[in-house]
Amino acid sequence: MNTERMCAWVVGHVHGVGFRYFVLTEARALGITGWVANRTDGSVEVVAEGTPVALDRLEVKLQTGPASSAVRGCHTVRQDATGEFEAFEVKF
């Protein structure tokens, strides 16, 4: 199966609104592995591996976020997958 890695940085009102758990739920539903974490600068970082189609769908979700958030921007970079993840998790 063809897999890729997507690194994403989401900015806006994304802390304290359930954004990480929103990403966790969406990623697991899409069969994506990796992690999501809050950053000290107020953004959220996502490292995800999966099929290009699944990553495209997750990217759309990141640009919207849960109803309680207000996403101002989402920057993504695609790379070759490493296969290092077994599941998708929230990093603290």
C-alpha positions as CSV (number, residue, x, y, z in Angstrom):
1,M,0.0,0.0,0.0
2,N,1.3,3.5,-0.9
3,T,1.7,5.6,2.2
4,E,3.0,9.2,2.8
5,R,3.8,11.3,5.8
6,M,2.0,14.7,6.4
7,C,3.4,17.2,8.9
8,A,0.9,19.9,9.6
9,W,0.9,23.1,11.8
10,V,-2.6,24.6,12.6
11,V,-2.9,28.1,13.9
12,G,-5.9,30.0,15.4
13,H,-8.1,29.3,18.4
14,V,-7.0,25.6,18.6
15,H,-6.0,25.2,22.3
16,G,-8.6,24.3,25.0
17,V,-11.3,23.5,22.4
18,G,-10.9,19.8,22.0
19,F,-8.9,20.1,18.8
20,R,-6.4,17.3,19.6
21,Y,-9.2,14.9,20.4
22,F,-11.0,15.9,17.2
23,V,-7.9,15.1,15.2
24,L,-7.4,11.8,17.1
25,T,-11.0,10.7,16.3
26,E,-10.7,11.7,12.6
27,A,-7.3,10.2,12.1
28,R,-8.3,6.8,13.7
29,A,-11.4,6.7,11.5
30,L,-9.3,7.2,8.4
31,G,-6.8,4.5,9.4
32,I,-4.0,7.0,9.9
33,T,-1.1,6.6,12.3
34,G,1.0,9.3,14.0
35,W,0.4,11.9,16.7
36,V,-1.1,15.4,17.5
37,A,0.2,17.8,20.1
38,N,-0.3,21.3,21.3
39,R,2.7,23.6,20.8
40,T,3.8,26.3,23.2
41,D,3.3,29.0,20.6
42,G,-0.5,28.3,20.6
43,S,-0.6,26.1,17.5
44,V,-1.2,22.4,17.0
45,E,1.3,20.1,15.3
46,V,0.2,16.9,13.5
47,V,2.5,14.2,12.2
48,A,0.4,11.6,10.3
49,E,1.1,8.7,8.0
50,G,-1.4,7.0,5.7
51,T,-2.6,6.8,2.2
52,P,-2.6,10.0,0.2
53,V,-6.4,9.9,0.0
54,A,-6.7,9.5,3.8
55,L,-4.2,12.3,4.4
56,D,-6.1,14.6,2.0
57,R,-9.3,14.0,4.0
58,L,-7.5,14.7,7.3
59,E,-6.0,17.9,5.9
60,V,-9.5,19.1,5.0
61,K,-10.6,18.3,8.6
62,L,-7.6,20.2,10.0
63,Q,-8.5,23.3,8.0
64,T,-12.0,23.3,9.6
65,G,-11.5,21.8,13.1
66,P,-14.3,21.1,15.6
67,A,-17.1,23.6,15.9
68,S,-15.5,25.1,19.1
69,S,-12.3,26.1,17.2
70,A,-11.4,28.9,14.9
71,V,-8.7,27.8,12.4
72,R,-6.8,30.7,10.8
73,G,-4.4,28.6,8.9
74,C,-3.0,25.2,8.2
75,H,0.4,24.6,6.7
76,T,1.3,21.1,5.5
77,V,4.3,19.3,4.1
78,R,4.3,15.9,2.6
79,Q,7.2,13.5,2.8
80,D,7.9,9.8,2.4
81,A,6.4,7.7,5.2
82,T,8.7,6.0,7.7
83,G,6.3,3.4,9.0
84,E,7.4,4.2,12.6
85,F,3.9,4.5,14.1
86,E,1.6,1.8,15.2
87,A,-1.4,3.9,16.1
88,F,-2.5,7.5,16.3
89,E,-2.1,9.2,19.7
90,V,-2.2,12.5,21.5
91,K,1.2,13.7,22.7
92,F,1.4,15.7,25.9
